[in-house]
Amino acid sequence: MSNRGYYNAYGTECTSEEWDEYCRMPQVSEGETPREWKLRIWDRLMYFRDNDLLPEHSKKYLKARRLIRFPDSTSYAPEIGIAICFSCDQLVYANQRTTYMRNYNHIEMERHWSSSCTGNQFCDLNYEEYLKIKQKPNSTYNFNDEYALHKYGLWMTNAIRRIKRAREAGKKIRACAIIQRKWLEIFYRPEGMYATQLAKHYKLLWAVREEMRQVSNI
């Protein structure tokens, strides 16, 4: 009989059956691509996440593992450098590890959160809570305070970069409109402009459009 709450020490209310399922979930099958692995487990993973059944160390992302079986019937499942980010639901390459305040974090995950992550669920600290912590003397900070501020800093870096990208895209849109208008004016009223100059404006127009496309895909 399953006893819900048996795994409370791990920060989850899983039953025994659910815990066994969770332990198998990170395992990428032989010959399976990361994308195929994600699609295979996605529905059940969402069930675990929506019902807050994931253990504490997997509430922000799930790390993929490859099961290795030995002749003596033992097995080992090392990480393979891939994770699913629960903030943006994307696959992230995370093959380097570092220690931060007694807690293991992936360098690539934090880089992802501070640069390309499109969500903000990795940061569970709102602005009011941030101000409350910042008003405390630094000497009174505990581990949770320091780690919360660290994640808030990652979120701020991400937000600033996204704003800069949006502004850059806006500048390129305005530049594209100006160049396009001038190109049309030149096309219909050359007024002695050489064909090479016309081609130069046309080339510049498409260069700006290509940069806009690249910015929008970041």
Secondary structure, 3 states (H helix, E strand, C coil): CCCCCCCHHHCCCCCHHHHHHHHHCCEECCCCCHHHHHHHHHHHHHHHHHCCCCCHHHCCEEEEEECEECCCCCEECCEEEEEEECCCCCEEECCCEEEECCEEEEHHHHHHHHHCCCCCCCCCCCHHHHHHHHCCCHHHCCHHHHHHHHHHHHHHHHHHHHHHHHHHHHHHHHHHHHHHHHHHHHHHCCCCCCHHHHHHHHHHHHHHHHHHHHHHCC
